[in-house]
Amino acid sequence: MPRVVVDVMLKPEILDPQGQAVANALPRLGVGDVASVRIGRRIEIEFTGEPDLDRAREIADKLLANPVIEDFTVRVEADETADANS
Amino acid sequence: MPRVVVDVMLKPEILDPQGQAVANALPRLGVGDVASVRIGRRIEIEFTGEPDLDRAREIADKLLANPVIEDFTVRVEADETADANS
């Protein structure tokens, strides 16, 4: 069943200490070619009927994202749980 | 510049209290047609050169996901910051 995916990321001008911590840990893993890491949230919303993008956008705006420091995108995605870890 | 996106979600059999809290709040917003909400993480990795999926998979496995309770997917994505909030 298709679901709506909401991606919430910090705005580009907002510092992301969590992502920076990961980026700083990478050289210790032998990874030297990463320029930046940013960490946000991915929210999967399943509707009882047809996926409703406008409704999802309203939910994201009111409940999932802080519009002062975060941007979000909303999209419909086919079910792809079978692809996990691929 | 293309970036690698790692999506980390709790395995389907693991309870997601954070997502459930959002789902339970929805009727108060007048939204009654949502079956479930699950909340995970979205990590954007920018490489200095070409995006490297194998490298990203290694980073996700060692640093970003807990393979006991979480699944992750890795993919290359074109830059789409201009689409924010659309």
Backbone of each chain as nested JSON, in Angstrom:
{
  "chains": [
    {"id": "A", "residues": [
      {"number": 1, "name": "MET", "atoms": {"N": [0.85, -1.209, 0.0], "CA": [0.0, 0.0, 0.0], "C": [0.878, 1.247, 0.0]}},
      {"number": 2, "name": "PRO", "atoms": {"N": [0.555, 2.217, -0.864], "CA": [1.391, 3.422, -0.879], "C": [1.252, 4.183, 0.436]}},
      {"number": 3, "name": "ARG", "atoms": {"N": [2.324, 4.844, 0.804], "CA": [2.273, 5.647, 2.018], "C": [2.831, 7.023, 1.715]}},
      {"number": 4, "name": "VAL", "atoms": {"N": [2.552, 7.955, 2.604], "CA": [3.114, 9.292, 2.452], "C": [4.356, 9.381, 3.331]}},
      {"number": 5, "name": "VAL", "atoms": {"N": [5.437, 9.878, 2.746], "CA": [6.683, 10.047, 3.485], "C": [6.943, 11.533, 3.672]}},
      {"number": 6, "name": "VAL", "atoms": {"N": [7.185, 11.926, 4.906], "CA": [7.545, 13.308, 5.219], "C": [9.009, 13.321, 5.651]}},
      {"number": 7, "name": "ASP", "atoms": {"N": [9.844, 14.078, 4.929], "CA": [11.245, 14.234, 5.317], "C": [11.411, 15.583, 5.977]}},
      {"number": 8, "name": "VAL", "atoms": {"N": [11.901, 15.574, 7.192], "CA": [12.114, 16.82, 7.934], "C": [13.613, 16.996, 8.145]}},
      {"number": 9, "name": "MET", "atoms": {"N": [14.16, 18.097, 7.635], "CA": [15.594, 18.372, 7.806], "C": [15.774, 19.781, 8.372]}},
      {"number": 10, "name": "LEU", "atoms": {"N": [16.821, 19.966, 9.15], "CA": [17.169, 21.313, 9.604], "C": [17.416, 22.194, 8.394]}},
      {"number": 11, "name": "LYS", "atoms": {"N": [17.033, 23.458, 8.46], "CA": [17.34, 24.378, 7.364], "C": [18.855, 24.435, 7.178]}},
      {"number": 12, "name": "PRO", "atoms": {"N": [19.301, 24.682, 5.941], "CA": [20.755, 24.631, 5.673], "C": [21.569, 25.582, 6.551]}},
      {"number": 13, "name": "GLU", "atoms": {"N": [20.962, 26.709, 6.961], "CA": [21.737, 27.678, 7.739], "C": [21.793, 27.337, 9.226]}},
      {"number": 14, "name": "ILE", "atoms": {"N": [21.059, 26.275, 9.634], "CA": [21.056, 25.886, 11.049], "C": [22.129, 24.822, 11.287]}},
      {"number": 15, "name": "LEU", "atoms": {"N": [22.946, 25.046, 12.325], "CA": [23.985, 24.068, 12.663], "C": [23.377, 22.733, 13.071]}},
      {"number": 16, "name": "ASP", "atoms": {"N": [24.033, 21.632, 12.698], "CA": [23.55, 20.298, 13.027], "C": [24.636, 19.55, 13.806]}},
      {"number": 17, "name": "PRO", "atoms": {"N": [24.667, 19.727, 15.127], "CA": [25.737, 19.127, 15.936], "C": [25.755, 17.6, 15.862]}},
      {"number": 18, "name": "GLN", "atoms": {"N": [24.561, 17.0, 15.731], "CA": [24.486, 15.539, 15.664], "C": [25.174, 15.032, 14.389]}},
      {"number": 19, "name": "GLY", "atoms": {"N": [24.867, 15.7, 13.271], "CA": [25.515, 15.32, 12.021], "C": [27.014, 15.574, 12.06]}},
      {"number": 20, "name": "GLN", "atoms": {"N": [27.394, 16.679, 12.687], "CA": [28.818, 16.986, 12.78], "C": [29.561, 15.943, 13.615]}},
      {"number": 21, "name": "ALA", "atoms": {"N": [28.903, 15.453, 14.657], "CA": [29.53, 14.414, 15.482], "C": [29.802, 13.171, 14.654]}},
      {"number": 22, "name": "VAL", "atoms": {"N": [28.84, 12.812, 13.8], "CA": [29.049, 11.648, 12.926], "C": [30.187, 11.93, 11.942]}},
      {"number": 23, "name": "ALA", "atoms": {"N": [30.161, 13.121, 11.331], "CA": [31.207, 13.469, 10.361], "C": [32.59, 13.422, 11.013]}},
      {"number": 24, "name": "ASN", "atoms": {"N": [32.681, 13.895, 12.263], "CA": [33.975, 13.899, 12.951], "C": [34.447, 12.501, 13.325]}},
      {"number": 25, "name": "ALA", "atoms": {"N": [33.499, 11.567, 13.446], "CA": [33.873, 10.194, 13.819], "C": [34.357, 9.401, 12.611]}},
      {"number": 26, "name": "LEU", "atoms": {"N": [34.061, 9.876, 11.393], "CA": [34.342, 9.076, 10.199], "C": [35.83, 8.805, 9.953]}},
      {"number": 27, "name": "PRO", "atoms": {"N": [36.716, 9.802, 10.13], "CA": [38.134, 9.499, 9.891], "C": [38.644, 8.321, 10.724]}},
      {"number": 28, "name": "ARG", "atoms": {"N": [38.086, 8.15, 11.931], "CA": [38.484, 7.017, 12.776], "C": [38.047, 5.688, 12.175]}},
      {"number": 29, "name": "LEU", "atoms": {"N": [37.02, 5.726, 11.309], "CA": [36.585, 4.515, 10.597], "C": [37.35, 4.347, 9.294]}},
      {"number": 30, "name": "GLY", "atoms": {"N": [38.273, 5.267, 9.01], "CA": [39.023, 5.184, 7.766], "C": [38.319, 5.831, 6.587]}},
      {"number": 31, "name": "VAL", "atoms": {"N": [37.286, 6.632, 6.865], "CA": [36.558, 7.306, 5.79], "C": [36.998, 8.764, 5.74]}},
      {"number": 32, "name": "GLY", "atoms": {"N": [37.653, 9.163, 4.641], "CA": [38.173, 10.517, 4.567], "C": [37.52, 11.394, 3.526]}},
      {"number": 33, "name": "ASP", "atoms": {"N": [36.587, 10.834, 2.748], "CA": [36.056, 11.589, 1.609], "C": [34.627, 12.087, 1.816]}},
      {"number": 34, "name": "VAL", "atoms": {"N": [34.233, 12.278, 3.078], "CA": [32.895, 12.802, 3.343], "C": [32.991, 14.286, 3.681]}},
      {"number": 35, "name": "ALA", "atoms": {"N": [32.226, 15.109, 2.969], "CA": [32.279, 16.558, 3.184], "C": [31.351, 16.981, 4.321]}},
      {"number": 36, "name": "SER", "atoms": {"N": [30.142, 16.401, 4.365], "CA": [29.231, 16.78, 5.444], "C": [28.184, 15.701, 5.667]}},
      {"number": 37, "name": "VAL", "atoms": {"N": [27.672, 15.663, 6.892], "CA": [26.596, 14.751, 7.256], "C": [25.516, 15.584, 7.937]}},
      {"number": 38, "name": "ARG", "atoms": {"N": [24.285, 15.408, 7.501], "CA": [23.181, 16.097, 8.187], "C": [22.1, 15.073, 8.528]}},
      {"number": 39, "name": "ILE", "atoms": {"N": [21.58, 15.193, 9.737], "CA": [20.647, 14.19, 10.236], "C": [19.285, 14.818, 10.477]}},
      {"number": 40, "name": "GLY", "atoms": {"N": [18.267, 14.22, 9.89], "CA": [16.906, 14.703, 10.084], "C": [15.981, 13.549, 10.395]}},
      {"number": 41, "name": "ARG", "atoms": {"N": [14.697, 13.774, 10.168], "CA": [13.717, 12.749, 10.467], "C": [12.968, 12.325, 9.217]}},
      {"number": 42, "name": "ARG", "atoms": {"N": [12.571, 11.057, 9.2], "CA": [11.739, 10.53, 8.125], "C": [10.493, 9.962, 8.782]}},
      {"number": 43, "name": "ILE", "atoms": {"N": [9.339, 10.451, 8.362], "CA": [8.094, 9.997, 8.969], "C": [7.24, 9.331, 7.896]}},
      {"number": 44, "name": "GLU", "atoms": {"N": [6.796, 8.12, 8.168], "CA": [5.935, 7.392, 7.243], "C": [4.509, 7.405, 7.768]}},
      {"number": 45, "name": "ILE", "atoms": {"N": [3.602, 7.928, 6.956], "CA": [2.194, 8.008, 7.356], "C": [1.382, 7.084, 6.463]}},
      {"number": 46, "name": "GLU", "atoms": {"N": [0.66, 6.158, 7.084], "CA": [-0.227, 5.285, 6.31], "C": [-1.66, 5.705, 6.533]}},
      {"number": 47, "name": "PHE", "atoms": {"N": [-2.365, 5.942, 5.429], "CA": [-3.771, 6.335, 5.511], "C": [-4.647, 5.097, 5.388]}},
      {"number": 48, "name": "THR", "atoms": {"N": [-5.849, 5.186, 5.948], "CA": [-6.771, 4.059, 5.828], "C": [-7.27, 3.944, 4.392]}},
      {"number": 49, "name": "GLY", "atoms": {"N": [-7.393, 5.073, 3.69], "CA": [-7.82, 5.044, 2.292], "C": [-6.691, 5.48, 1.376]}},
      {"number": 50, "name": "GLU", "atoms": {"N": [-7.025, 6.362, 0.44], "CA": [-6.025, 6.885, -0.476], "C": [-5.061, 7.821, 0.263]}},
      {"number": 51, "name": "PRO", "atoms": {"N": [-3.757, 7.764, -0.08], "CA": [-2.815, 8.702, 0.532], "C": [-3.209, 10.143, 0.184]}},
      {"number": 52, "name": "ASP", "atoms": {"N": [-3.162, 10.995, 1.171], "CA": [-3.661, 12.361, 1.027], "C": [-2.514, 13.34, 1.308]}},
      {"number": 53, "name": "LEU", "atoms": {"N": [-1.928, 13.879, 0.233], "CA": [-0.747, 14.738, 0.373], "C": [-1.048, 16.027, 1.134]}},
      {"number": 54, "name": "ASP", "atoms": {"N": [-2.201, 16.627, 0.846], "CA": [-2.518, 17.893, 1.521], "C": [-2.689, 17.677, 3.021]}},
      {"number": 55, "name": "ARG", "atoms": {"N": [-3.36, 16.581, 3.345], "CA": [-3.544, 16.231, 4.746], "C": [-2.183, 15.998, 5.419]}},
      {"number": 56, "name": "ALA", "atoms": {"N": [-1.305, 15.283, 4.722], "CA": [0.021, 14.987, 5.278], "C": [0.816, 16.278, 5.482]}},
      {"number": 57, "name": "ARG", "atoms": {"N": [0.645, 17.215, 4.538], "CA": [1.364, 18.485, 4.656], "C": [0.879, 19.255, 5.885]}},
      {"number": 58, "name": "GLU", "atoms": {"N": [-0.42, 19.174, 6.128], "CA": [-1.004, 19.843, 7.302], "C": [-0.467, 19.209, 8.596]}},
      {"number": 59, "name": "ILE", "atoms": {"N": [-0.409, 17.859, 8.604], "CA": [0.11, 17.167, 9.788], "C": [1.571, 17.55, 10.024]}},
      {"number": 60, "name": "ALA", "atoms": {"N": [2.354, 17.575, 8.938], "CA": [3.777, 17.903, 9.061], "C": [3.954, 19.304, 9.62]}},
      {"number": 61, "name": "ASP", "atoms": {"N": [3.137, 20.228, 9.105], "CA": [3.272, 21.624, 9.506], "C": [2.898, 21.818, 10.967]}},
      {"number": 62, "name": "LYS", "atoms": {"N": [1.857, 21.11, 11.425], "CA": [1.36, 21.34, 12.782], "C": [2.041, 20.475, 13.828]}},
      {"number": 63, "name": "LEU", "atoms": {"N": [2.521, 19.284, 13.403], "CA": [2.893, 18.293, 14.417], "C": [4.317, 17.758, 14.259]}},
      {"number": 64, "name": "LEU", "atoms": {"N": [4.818, 17.733, 13.036], "CA": [6.073, 16.996, 12.812], "C": [7.301, 17.889, 12.672]}},
      {"number": 65, "name": "ALA", "atoms": {"N": [7.12, 19.08, 12.125], "CA": [8.287, 19.94, 11.88], "C": [8.161, 21.23, 12.663]}},
      {"number": 66, "name": "ASN", "atoms": {"N": [9.307, 21.799, 13.001], "CA": [9.359, 23.128, 13.594], "C": [9.73, 24.098, 12.479]}},
      {"number": 67, "name": "PRO", "atoms": {"N": [8.755, 24.833, 11.927], "CA": [9.023, 25.639, 10.723], "C": [10.047, 26.746, 10.946]}},
      {"number": 68, "name": "VAL", "atoms": {"N": [10.367, 27.046, 12.201], "CA": [11.38, 28.076, 12.456], "C": [12.768, 27.577, 12.054]}},
      {"number": 69, "name": "ILE", "atoms": {"N": [13.047, 26.31, 12.32], "CA": [14.402, 25.809, 12.057], "C": [14.425, 24.639, 11.072]}},
      {"number": 70, "name": "GLU", "atoms": {"N": [13.255, 24.137, 10.666], "CA": [13.244, 22.943, 9.814], "C": [12.443, 23.153, 8.529]}},
      {"number": 71, "name": "ASP", "atoms": {"N": [12.879, 22.483, 7.465], "CA": [12.126, 22.388, 6.223], "C": [11.577, 20.97, 6.111]}},
      {"number": 72, "name": "PHE", "atoms": {"N": [10.458, 20.824, 5.414], "CA": [9.998, 19.457, 5.181], "C": [9.537, 19.284, 3.747]}},
      {"number": 73, "name": "THR", "atoms": {"N": [9.612, 18.056, 3.269], "CA": [9.054, 17.703, 1.97], "C": [8.103, 16.535, 2.186]}},
      {"number": 74, "name": "VAL", "atoms": {"N": [7.071, 16.474, 1.344], "CA": [6.033, 15.462, 1.464], "C": [5.917, 14.762, 0.123]}},
      {"number": 75, "name": "ARG", "atoms": {"N": [5.871, 13.433, 0.14], "CA": [5.715, 12.722, -1.133], "C": [5.039, 11.368, -0.901]}},
      {"number": 76, "name": "VAL", "atoms": {"N": [4.449, 10.837, -1.961], "CA": [3.867, 9.499, -1.88], "C": [4.925, 8.501, -2.317]}},
      {"number": 77, "name": "GLU", "atoms": {"N": [5.032, 7.409, -1.593], "CA": [6.046, 6.405, -1.911], "C": [5.386, 5.039, -1.936]}},
      {"number": 78, "name": "ALA", "atoms": {"N": [5.768, 4.228, -2.92], "CA": [5.263, 2.85, -2.961], "C": [5.886, 2.065, -1.806]}},
      {"number": 79, "name": "ASP", "atoms": {"N": [5.191, 1.035, -1.382], "CA": [5.718, 0.19, -0.308], "C": [6.993, -0.496, -0.797]}},
      {"number": 80, "name": "GLU", "atoms": {"N": [8.077, -0.359, -0.04], "CA": [9.329, -0.989, -0.47], "C": [10.054, -1.617, 0.705]}},
      {"number": 81, "name": "THR", "atoms": {"N": [9.268, -2.16, 1.629], "CA": [9.901, -2.797, 2.787], "C": [10.788, -3.963, 2.364]}},
      {"number": 82, "name": "ALA", "atoms": {"N": [10.474, -4.553, 1.196], "CA": [11.28, -5.688, 0.741], "C": [12.708, -5.262, 0.413]}},
      {"number": 83, "name": "ASP", "atoms": {"N": [12.909, -3.942, 0.186], "CA": [14.237, -3.458, -0.165], "C": [15.123, -3.179, 1.047]}},
      {"number": 84, "name": "ALA", "atoms": {"N": [14.588, -3.381, 2.232], "CA": [15.349, -3.015, 3.426], "C": [16.748, -3.623, 3.391]}},
      {"number": 85, "name": "ASN", "atoms": {"N": [17.705, -2.818, 3.799], "CA": [19.122, -3.215, 3.853], "C": [19.742, -3.457, 2.486]}},
      {"number": 86, "name": "SER", "atoms": {"N": [19.026, -3.145, 1.412], "CA": [19.636, -3.319, 0.099], "C": [20.299, -2.025, -0.349]}}
    ]},
    {"id": "B", "residues": [
      {"number": 1, "name": "MET", "atoms": {"N": [24.839, 19.186, -6.264], "CA": [25.714, 17.992, -6.134], "C": [24.912, 16.823, -5.563]}},
      {"number": 2, "name": "PRO", "atoms": {"N": [24.998, 15.649, -6.195], "CA": [24.242, 14.521, -5.656], "C": [24.77, 14.128, -4.286]}},
      {"number": 3, "name": "ARG", "atoms": {"N": [23.881, 13.62, -3.475], "CA": [24.271, 13.177, -2.144], "C": [23.7, 11.791, -1.91]}},
      {"number": 4, "name": "VAL", "atoms": {"N": [24.261, 11.133, -0.902], "CA": [23.732, 9.824, -0.536], "C": [22.775, 10.009, 0.634]}},
      {"number": 5, "name": "VAL", "atoms": {"N": [21.596, 9.409, 0.522], "CA": [20.61, 9.496, 1.582], "C": [20.46, 8.13, 2.233]}},
      {"number": 6, "name": "VAL", "atoms": {"N": [20.581, 8.099, 3.553], "CA": [20.375, 6.87, 4.312], "C": [19.084, 7.036, 5.108]}},
      {"number": 7, "name": "ASP", "atoms": {"N": [18.123, 6.15, 4.881], "CA": [16.888, 6.156, 5.652], "C": [16.954, 5.04, 6.68]}},
      {"number": 8, "name": "VAL", "atoms": {"N": [16.808, 5.397, 7.934], "CA": [16.859, 4.407, 9.011], "C": [15.485, 4.357, 9.66]}},
      {"number": 9, "name": "MET", "atoms": {"N": [14.864, 3.179, 9.631], "CA": [13.54, 3.024, 10.261], "C": [13.582, 1.826, 11.214]}},
      {"number": 10, "name": "LEU", "atoms": {"N": [12.784, 1.913, 12.269], "CA": [12.626, 0.755, 13.148], "C": [12.082, -0.412, 12.337]}},
      {"number": 11, "name": "LYS", "atoms": {"N": [12.53, -1.626, 12.642], "CA": [11.967, -2.799, 11.973], "C": [10.459, -2.843, 12.235]}},
      {"number": 12, "name": "PRO", "atoms": {"N": [9.707, -3.4, 11.275], "CA": [8.231, -3.375, 11.415], "C": [7.736, -4.021, 12.71]}},
      {"number": 13, "name": "GLU", "atoms": {"N": [8.474, -4.998, 13.23], "CA": [7.981, -5.695, 14.421], "C": [8.331, -4.968, 15.722]}},
      {"number": 14, "name": "ILE", "atoms": {"N": [9.087, -3.866, 15.618], "CA": [9.465, -3.114, 16.817], "C": [8.455, -1.984, 17.044]}},
      {"number": 15, "name": "LEU", "atoms": {"N": [7.972, -1.861, 18.275], "CA": [7.023, -0.8, 18.611], "C": [7.669, 0.567, 18.444]}},
      {"number": 16, "name": "ASP", "atoms": {"N": [6.902, 1.544, 17.971], "CA": [7.405, 2.902, 17.78], "C": [6.537, 3.87, 18.594]}},
      {"number": 17, "name": "PRO", "atoms": {"N": [6.865, 4.059, 19.874], "CA": [6.019, 4.896, 20.742], "C": [5.937, 6.346, 20.261]}},
      {"number": 18, "name": "GLN", "atoms": {"N": [7.026, 6.845, 19.655], "CA": [7.03, 8.228, 19.171], "C": [5.997, 8.391, 18.043]}},
      {"number": 19, "name": "GLY", "atoms": {"N": [6.007, 7.43, 17.111], "CA": [5.035, 7.48, 16.029], "C": [3.617, 7.305, 16.535]}},
      {"number": 20, "name": "GLN", "atoms": {"N": [3.464, 6.431, 17.52], "CA": [2.136, 6.204, 18.081], "C": [1.595, 7.456, 18.765]}},
      {"number": 21, "name": "ALA", "atoms": {"N": [2.498, 8.205, 19.422], "CA": [2.075, 9.443, 20.074], "C": [1.533, 10.421, 19.037]}},
      {"number": 22, "name": "VAL", "atoms": {"N": [2.217, 10.506, 17.893], "CA": [1.734, 11.387, 16.826], "C": [0.382, 10.884, 16.314]}},
      {"number": 23, "name": "ALA", "atoms": {"N": [0.286, 9.576, 16.061], "CA": [-0.967, 9.018, 15.549], "C": [-2.121, 9.293, 16.511]}},
      {"number": 24, "name": "ASN", "atoms": {"N": [-1.845, 9.185, 17.819], "CA": [-2.905, 9.423, 18.805], "C": [-3.305, 10.894, 18.892]}},
      {"number": 25, "name": "ALA", "atoms": {"N": [-2.406, 11.787, 18.494], "CA": [-2.716, 13.219, 18.558], "C": [-3.544, 13.671, 17.366]}},
      {"number": 26, "name": "LEU", "atoms": {"N": [-3.559, 12.876, 16.296], "CA": [-4.188, 13.327, 15.058], "C": [-5.7, 13.576, 15.16]}},
      {"number": 27, "name": "PRO", "atoms": {"N": [-6.469, 12.7, 15.838], "CA": [-7.909, 12.978, 15.927], "C": [-8.198, 14.349, 16.516]}},
      {"number": 28, "name": "ARG", "atoms": {"N": [-7.34, 14.809, 17.429], "CA": [-7.55, 16.142, 18.009], "C": [-7.368, 17.247, 16.967]}},
      {"number": 29, "name": "LEU", "atoms": {"N": [-6.597, 16.95, 15.908], "CA": [-6.431, 17.913, 14.813], "C": [-7.529, 17.746, 13.762]}},
      {"number": 30, "name": "GLY", "atoms": {"N": [-8.441, 16.82, 14.006], "CA": [-9.513, 16.592, 13.046], "C": [-9.136, 15.634, 11.934]}},
      {"number": 31, "name": "VAL", "atoms": {"N": [-8.037, 14.885, 12.131], "CA": [-7.59, 13.925, 11.107], "C": [-7.966, 12.527, 11.568]}},
      {"number": 32, "name": "GLY", "atoms": {"N": [-8.871, 11.893, 10.835], "CA": [-9.341, 10.594, 11.278], "C": [-8.967, 9.437, 10.379]}},
      {"number": 33, "name": "ASP", "atoms": {"N": [-8.308, 9.723, 9.261], "CA": [-8.081, 8.675, 8.265], "C": [-6.635, 8.191, 8.208]}},
      {"number": 34, "name": "VAL", "atoms": {"N": [-5.909, 8.311, 9.311], "CA": [-4.527, 7.835, 9.342], "C": [-4.475, 6.506, 10.081]}},
      {"number": 35, "name": "ALA", "atoms": {"N": [-3.902, 5.488, 9.438], "CA": [-3.842, 4.162, 10.049], "C": [-2.622, 4.026, 10.953]}},
      {"number": 36, "name": "SER", "atoms": {"N": [-1.474, 4.542, 10.52], "CA": [-0.289, 4.44, 11.373], "C": [0.741, 5.492, 10.996]}},
      {"number": 37, "name": "VAL", "atoms": {"N": [1.564, 5.831, 11.975], "CA": [2.672, 6.77, 11.776], "C": [3.928, 6.115, 12.335]}},
      {"number": 38, "name": "ARG", "atoms": {"N": [4.992, 6.115, 11.545], "CA": [6.26, 5.596, 12.068], "C": [7.345, 6.639, 11.811]}},
      {"number": 39, "name": "ILE", "atoms": {"N": [8.176, 6.832, 12.822], "CA": [9.178, 7.898, 12.75], "C": [10.569, 7.301, 12.782]}},
      {"number": 40, "name": "GLY", "atoms": {"N": [11.37, 7.669, 11.788], "CA": [12.753, 7.202, 11.726], "C": [13.678, 8.364, 11.445]}},
      {"number": 41, "name": "ARG", "atoms": {"N": [14.875, 8.024, 10.953], "CA": [15.854, 9.07, 10.684], "C": [16.206, 9.099, 9.207]}},
      {"number": 42, "name": "ARG", "atoms": {"N": [16.524, 10.297, 8.725], "CA": [17.005, 10.482, 7.363], "C": [18.358, 11.157, 7.476]}},
      {"number": 43, "name": "ILE", "atoms": {"N": [19.395, 10.54, 6.919], "CA": [20.744, 11.096, 7.015], "C": [21.25, 11.408, 5.609]}},
      {"number": 44, "name": "GLU", "atoms": {"N": [21.701, 12.635, 5.408], "CA": [22.248, 13.051, 4.122], "C": [23.761, 13.123, 4.227]}},
      {"number": 45, "name": "ILE", "atoms": {"N": [24.431, 12.366, 3.373], "CA": [25.898, 12.343, 3.386], "C": [26.4, 12.958, 2.089]}},
      {"number": 46, "name": "GLU", "atoms": {"N": [27.222, 13.99, 2.214], "CA": [27.826, 14.582, 1.023], "C": [29.29, 14.187, 0.955]}},
      {"number": 47, "name": "PHE", "atoms": {"N": [29.674, 13.633, -0.191], "CA": [31.062, 13.227, -0.385], "C": [31.83, 14.344, -1.08]}},
      {"number": 48, "name": "THR", "atoms": {"N": [33.131, 14.374, -0.873], "CA": [33.937, 15.398, -1.546], "C": [34.014, 15.096, -3.04]}},
      {"number": 49, "name": "GLY", "atoms": {"N": [33.993, 13.809, -3.412], "CA": [34.03, 13.454, -4.831], "C": [32.712, 12.818, -5.254]}},
      {"number": 50, "name": "GLU", "atoms": {"N": [32.818, 11.696, -5.958], "CA": [31.625, 10.982, -6.391], "C": [30.935, 10.338, -5.19]}},
      {"number": 51, "name": "PRO", "atoms": {"N": [29.592, 10.328, -5.168], "CA": [28.891, 9.627, -4.094], "C": [29.224, 8.142, -4.118]}},
      {"number": 52, "name": "ASP", "atoms": {"N": [29.486, 7.599, -2.953], "CA": [29.984, 6.229, -2.856], "C": [28.993, 5.415, -2.024]}},
      {"number": 53, "name": "LEU", "atoms": {"N": [28.167, 4.607, -2.722], "CA": [27.093, 3.876, -2.032], "C": [27.629, 2.831, -1.062]}},
      {"number": 54, "name": "ASP", "atoms": {"N": [28.695, 2.132, -1.473], "CA": [29.233, 1.084, -0.602], "C": [29.782, 1.691, 0.68]}},
      {"number": 55, "name": "ARG", "atoms": {"N": [30.473, 2.813, 0.52], "CA": [31.017, 3.52, 1.671], "C": [29.888, 3.97, 2.592]}},
      {"number": 56, "name": "ALA", "atoms": {"N": [28.828, 4.509, 1.99], "CA": [27.689, 4.99, 2.779], "C": [27.037, 3.833, 3.53]}},
      {"number": 57, "name": "ARG", "atoms": {"N": [26.969, 2.667, 2.862], "CA": [26.366, 1.503, 3.51], "C": [27.194, 1.083, 4.729]}},
      {"number": 58, "name": "GLU", "atoms": {"N": [28.518, 1.176, 4.579], "CA": [29.423, 0.834, 5.68], "C": [29.225, 1.816, 6.851]}},
      {"number": 59, "name": "ILE", "atoms": {"N": [29.123, 3.117, 6.521], "CA": [28.913, 4.13, 7.564], "C": [27.588, 3.879, 8.277]}},
      {"number": 60, "name": "ALA", "atoms": {"N": [26.539, 3.586, 7.497], "CA": [25.222, 3.355, 8.087], "C": [25.255, 2.158, 9.022]}},
      {"number": 61, "name": "ASP", "atoms": {"N": [25.933, 1.122, 8.579], "CA": [25.969, -0.112, 9.362], "C": [26.743, 0.074, 10.665]}},
      {"number": 62, "name": "LYS", "atoms": {"N": [27.826, 0.852, 10.608], "CA": [28.677, 0.981, 11.793], "C": [28.277, 2.119, 12.706]}},
      {"number": 63, "name": "LEU", "atoms": {"N": [27.667, 3.173, 12.137], "CA": [27.545, 4.413, 12.897], "C": [26.114, 4.93, 12.992]}},
      {"number": 64, "name": "LEU", "atoms": {"N": [25.282, 4.638, 11.992], "CA": [23.991, 5.329, 11.924], "C": [22.81, 4.482, 12.367]}},
      {"number": 65, "name": "ALA", "atoms": {"N": [22.889, 3.178, 12.14], "CA": [21.744, 2.33, 12.461], "C": [22.12, 1.29, 13.506]}},
      {"number": 66, "name": "ASN", "atoms": {"N": [21.138, 0.889, 14.279], "CA": [21.3, -0.223, 15.199], "C": [20.662, -1.438, 14.538]}},
      {"number": 67, "name": "PRO", "atoms": {"N": [21.489, -2.338, 13.962], "CA": [20.927, -3.426, 13.148], "C": [20.051, -4.399, 13.932]}},
      {"number": 68, "name": "VAL", "atoms": {"N": [20.094, -4.33, 15.253], "CA": [19.236, -5.21, 16.045], "C": [17.764, -4.785, 15.915]}},
      {"number": 69, "name": "ILE", "atoms": {"N": [17.518, -3.485, 15.9], "CA": [16.128, -3.01, 15.895], "C": [15.786, -2.168, 14.672]}},
      {"number": 70, "name": "GLU", "atoms": {"N": [16.787, -1.837, 13.844], "CA": [16.517, -0.925, 12.733], "C": [16.949, -1.507, 11.384]}},
      {"number": 71, "name": "ASP", "atoms": {"N": [16.209, -1.137, 10.339], "CA": [16.592, -1.41, 8.951], "C": [17.027, -0.099, 8.323]}},
      {"number": 72, "name": "PHE", "atoms": {"N": [17.918, -0.183, 7.336], "CA": [18.237, 1.051, 6.625], "C": [18.29, 0.798, 5.122]}},
      {"number": 73, "name": "THR", "atoms": {"N": [18.036, 1.874, 4.368], "CA": [18.202, 1.827, 2.92], "C": [19.137, 2.971, 2.533]}},
      {"number": 74, "name": "VAL", "atoms": {"N": [19.898, 2.746, 1.464], "CA": [20.896, 3.721, 1.012], "C": [20.609, 4.012, -0.451]}},
      {"number": 75, "name": "ARG", "atoms": {"N": [20.598, 5.31, -0.823], "CA": [20.369, 5.642, -2.226], "C": [21.022, 6.983, -2.557]}},
      {"number": 76, "name": "VAL", "atoms": {"N": [21.293, 7.185, -3.836], "CA": [21.824, 8.468, -4.289], "C": [20.643, 9.349, -4.67]}},
      {"number": 77, "name": "GLU", "atoms": {"N": [20.71, 10.603, -4.272], "CA": [19.61, 11.509, -4.562], "C": [20.165, 12.802, -5.136]}},
      {"number": 78, "name": "ALA", "atoms": {"N": [19.511, 13.348, -6.165], "CA": [19.922, 14.645, -6.703], "C": [19.614, 15.725, -5.683]}},
      {"number": 79, "name": "ASP", "atoms": {"N": [20.332, 16.813, -5.74], "CA": [20.096, 17.932, -4.824], "C": [18.72, 18.51, -5.11]}},
      {"number": 80, "name": "GLU", "atoms": {"N": [17.88, 18.601, -4.072], "CA": [16.535, 19.139, -4.287], "C": [16.147, 20.09, -3.164]}},
      {"number": 81, "name": "THR", "atoms": {"N": [17.12, 20.832, -2.662], "CA": [16.791, 21.77, -1.582], "C": [15.769, 22.8, -2.04]}},
      {"number": 82, "name": "ALA", "atoms": {"N": [15.707, 23.065, -3.36], "CA": [14.762, 24.063, -3.866], "C": [13.319, 23.605, -3.676]}},
      {"number": 83, "name": "ASP", "atoms": {"N": [13.125, 22.284, -3.468], "CA": [11.771, 21.753, -3.32], "C": [11.245, 21.838, -1.89]}},
      {"number": 84, "name": "ALA", "atoms": {"N": [12.064, 22.344, -0.976], "CA": [11.669, 22.337, 0.425], "C": [10.302, 22.98, 0.594]}},
      {"number": 85, "name": "ASN", "atoms": {"N": [9.493, 22.352, 1.431], "CA": [8.14, 22.827, 1.736], "C": [7.181, 22.763, 0.556]}},
      {"number": 86, "name": "SER", "atoms": {"N": [7.573, 22.113, -0.511], "CA": [6.646, 22.016, -1.649], "C": [5.845, 20.723, -1.548]}}
    ]}
  ]
}
